[in-house]
Amino acid sequence: MLKRIGTICLSLLLAISLTACGSSNEDTESDETAIETNEEEVLYSGTCEDGLSWEIRGSTLTISGDGEMKDYSNFSAPWNETNEIRTSVTSVVIEEGVMSIGNYAFYRMSTITDFTMADTVTSIGGDAFEACTGLVNLQLSRNMAYIYGSAFRECDGLTELSLPAIVKIYYDAFYACSSITTLYLGSRLQFMGEDSFEYNHLEAIYYSGSEDEWSAIEKDRCRITTENITYNYVIPDSESTIQLPNYLMEDDSEVLNVLSNSDVLGNDSLIRTKVTHIYFVDSLDNMGSYAWDASQYQNGSVMAWYEDGNLYIGAEGTIELYSGSYLFAYYSNLESIDFGSNFSTTKAKTMEGMFLDCTKLTSLDVSCFDTANVTKMDQMFQNCVRLTSLDLSNFDTSNVTNMNYMFSKCIALASLDVSSFDTSNVKSMVEMFCRCKALTDLDISNFDMDHAKTDDMFKSTIYE
């Protein structure tokens, strides 16, 4: 027995000796093997219709890509569709390039405790985090400008919020977040919706503006008291230096003039029905007295003003568009748009609903549009009932995935050039030309429809 033990000990000593005398290459290979072994397995992954990618590795959900996240409903987000996937997530990371968080994106994902988002995110959709009751550590984007209705409703694990760049907080945004005691707000704040901080226990509010500026903020039945507000608070450098991502900078590091599709009308949405003509101009010299900030980051780089039925959108130089989603939708009296020489769509990712229900628009020149990066064109021209012709021969649609209702109800459209359309990535063309009754000469011979939904694509047309 002792002999056997001695033999085993000798073998162990030899093994240790050989390991110690091994080459550096062997050591490196051993280390690499250890690293690979420790790397957590990807449990679930996928690509969304908006072009963003997601994966769950271990218990961390990471969402990456460039552009805006699509809006969801209830539990329809792919990482939230089943209880098995939903409950596997405890932390979420939104990487640089993602520009928004969609409606219901993390609805009732109560196992999430930690959430981090890059500074490229500027808005959070309605009900996005509703009833995420386990959420304790929330690192918001320093560029967060818009938080929509019920976004964090009943997130009762949150204790502190820092919103140095916030512009608008909509109804019920932080309703019943009963543990929030401290709130930091920047002086860009323009609007606080009804019950946005109802049933909270705020002990201290730090506001970087003056008392007069606080009083000027529109508060729609937002019952927030002023007893514990500290005015003219100096936001720490780590929060106040708004870090714009690289793609918002030119090579000379000057900030781009980015148009916000949420603030084209400022706080007065009533003028939407009064606008008959829209002009893009490359100077602010003639800016009218009724003007407002229409820039994505509320830095005054893009301004808009209204005069006698005319809406002017101006900047000193090029105006960049990142999202054209419903940009001109429901301008029911709009007759023309002059995009001038400084309107650029080279960085645009979405154009769905861009001209939806522009029922008096008789002509439209979009020859300046660069659509190479656009992924969504659904409802883009829907119900433009007076348009008679549309030349889209310059459109690059190679990255578009959705063309549902794109020309639906364009009943006067007689001439339409879609000869350049590349539909190889389009997944859905439902009712694309529905009720285009005047369209008698349509060449779609180049369309690839093998992998797309085409339900009622030509409903109520001569091609039906």
Secondary structure, 3 states (H helix, E strand, C coil): CHHHHHHHHHHHHHHHHHHHCCCHHHHHHHHHHHHHHHCCCEEEEEECCCCCEEEEECCEEEEECCECCCCCCCCCCHHHCCHHHHCCCCEEEECCCECEECCCCCCCCCCCCEEEECCCCCEECCCCCCCCCCCCEEECCCCCCEECCCCCCCCCCCCEEEECCCCEECCCCCCCCCCCCEEEECCCCCEECCCCCCCCCCCEEEECCCHHHHHHCEECCCCCCCCCEECCCCCCHHHHCCCCCHHHECCCCCECEEECCCCCCCCCHHHHHCCCEEEEECCCCCCCCCEEECECCCCCCCEEEEECCEEEEECCCCEEECECCCCCCCCCCCCEEECCCCEECCCCCECCCCCCCCCCCCCCCCCCCCCCCCCECCCCCCCCCCCCEEECCCCCCCCCCECCCCCCCCCCCCEEECCCCCCCCCCECCCCCCCCCCCCCCCCCCCCCCCCECCCCCCCCCCC
